């Protein structure tokens, strides 16, 4: 890749101002690790077992086994290609929607996809027939439990915890908070529990924000009208995957996921269990 100059920024060789000689390329391609992303483990398990990860221990076992088989094949690919390869849960804010849309449009997989794809299926199918592709459907990110599962946080933790030692990186445990002003003591206790008693290495608390374009007030929580001035001119901010964004800039699949997220009250995190 450095020789074909198809990535000019990465392959540039800056000149040393003191000696006038060109240095090495900006990116050492020999040291790069190429990541294979994982999307939709929940729907894969649902297709084969009829149950989602939060509904069946067998579904969880199947997903774990599938990831282990992928890791085994990845090792073979490393040896065969000589490349540094990794299996990870990638952010997939676009891919989670795109793959769902591709499967729904497929003559081979369309009927099967309708049984597992998440979101507003009826609305999405109408839009697809009109030729639209940004529609409100998606697959679950990585090895995550379905975001709309009304599951105690501790139970969801037990499921997603199993995948952290297997994946090479990128995995993230989300705590969607349902309170505008969560109790800091409860969050501290939950942080200690996750850090000391699980294999989860990367996690985040997400508090949705409502930003008023009229008075400029920022409120914790999701409101259709500003609690301060009553204006309907508001924007929502939340974590799309690993980072905060204005929800208005998300694709329709992620907007639908945002609406379906099951949020946990910080005072009811299940600390004592």
Protein Blocks (a to p, Z undefined) as FASTA:
>chain_A
ZZnopammlmpccddfknopacddfbdfklpccddddehklmmmmmmnopafklofklmm
mmmmmmmmmmmmmmmmmmmnopacdddddfklmmmmmmmmmmmmpmklmmmmmmmogcjf
klmmmmmmnopabdcbdddehjbccfklccdfklmmmmmmmmmmmpgghiacddddfbfb
dcfklmmmmmmmmmmmmcbfbdcddddddddfklopacedjdfbdfknopabdcddddfk
lpccdfklpcfklmmmmmmpccddfklnommZZ
